[in-house]
Amino acid sequence: MEIRFLTKEESNAIRQEEFLKLSGSERMIAFFKLSRRIAKFPTNNSSDSKENNFILKKK
């Protein structure tokens, strides 16, 4: 493990350079992995949010 002391701009430039070295398919996979991680990130949505507007009722 390597510890680097960088500014935010330096860190972002390194991450961007590493990302651009990936092939197109590797970038797509990285995008999907990031999307999954973001979906699990906690939010402040209430239970009344619009995403819960589809309700099935048993008759």
Buried (B, 14 or more C-beta within 10 A) or exposed (E): EEEEEEEEEEEEEEEEEEEEEEEEEEEEEEEEEEEEEEEEEEEEEEEEEEEEEEEEEEE
